[in-house]
Amino acid sequence: MKFKLSFWVFLLAGFTLWGQVKIAKVKYQGGGDWYANKTSLPNLIAFSNQIIKLGISLTPETVELASTSLFRYPFIYLTGHGNVSFTNDEIQNLRTYLIGGGFLHIDDNYGLDVSIRREMKKVFPELSFVELPFSHPIYHQKFDFSAGLPKIHEHDGKPAQGFGLIYKGRLLCFYSYETDLGNGWEDPETYNDPQEKRELALKMGANILQYAFMHP
């Protein structure tokens, strides 16, 4: 598999020694439930490994943004319902990580929007989230989503939207809003979603991983 991350990220990750890439869920401060959707990432990884042969470790890890361990993971995932707060050290470390080749997927689990936009603006004061057009490659990897993000759970009657932070032409953070992708990745009995909804969520999640790891 061809990864597009910079050399120093791989060096810190020890990728050639481990032989298998790991991804992590972000543990953040502020009181929000960073630990939400416990079965989501393992299910998404298993699906993506089976369908697009990514070779990701089946056991996702947990990482704090100020830790040097952040650079072990080419892909990190942040979700929850409540408040998010970054310290100055976390802001600087996350910026370095993302500019250096890391990728962040933020998945609003309903209630995250205000705080995550505020905190990410501290990380990249010069950038703003932009809605990605449906033609963006993230919607056209292994699976084709010609109408953008699928709507998994209904909350406010708003459409599902995908936003991005783009730095020097590179999408380094994807923000899925009003869709609840992570809920769709959960074990079937958690929400009793229709199978077709779960499949849509997993396919879109696989697209995000494939894009982050393999898109030039």
Residue, then its C-alpha position, 0 to 999 in steps of 0.5 A: m500500500k502506498f502512503k502519502l505521509s511525510f518521512w518523519v511521520f513514518l520514522l516516529a511511527g516505526f512503521t517498518l518495524w511494526g509492519q502494520v499501521k495503527i490509528a487512534k481516537v483522540k482523547y480531548q479535554g473540555g468535558g465532552d465524551w471523547y470515548a463515545n462510539k466504542t465499537s465504531l473504529p474496530n468495525l470500520i477497520a475490519f470492514s476497510n481491511q476486508i474490502i480495500k486491504l488497508g492492513i490497519s491494526l484491528t485494535p485502535e489506540t487512544v492518543e492525547l494531542a500534546s503527546t509525542s505518541l501522536f506522531r505514531y498514527p497517520f490517521i486520528y479520529l475525534t468524535g463526541h457530543g459535548n465541549v472540546s478544549f485544546t491546551n496551547d501545547e495541544i494546539q501546537n502539536l496538532r498543527t505540527y502533526l497535520i502539516g507534517g502529513g497526519f490526517l484528522h477526521i472529526d465526526d460530529n456526534y451531535g453537539l460538537d460543532v460550536s466547540i470544534r470549530r472554535e478549537m480548530k480555528k486556534v490550530f489554524p487561524e489562517l484557515s476556515f472550514v470549507e464545504l467540499p464539493f460532491s466531486h471531491p475525491i474523498y467521495h469517490q474512492k472505493f465507493d461512489f457518493s455522488a451526493g456527498l455524505p450519507k445521512i445516517h441519523e436524523h437530528d435537526g432536519k439538516p443535510a449531512q455536510g462534509f467540511g475540510l481544512i485545506y492547507k497549501g492545497r492539501l486536505l488535512c482535516f475532514y469534518s463530517y457534520e449532521t450525519d453520525l457516521g460513527n453511529g453507523w459503524e457501531d455494532p448492529e444492536t447498538y442503534n438497530d439501524p437498517q443494514e443499508k444505513r450501516e453499509l452506507a456509513l461503513k463505505m463512506g468511512a472506508n473512503i475517508l481512510q482510503y483517501a487519507f492513506m492513499h490519495p496523492 
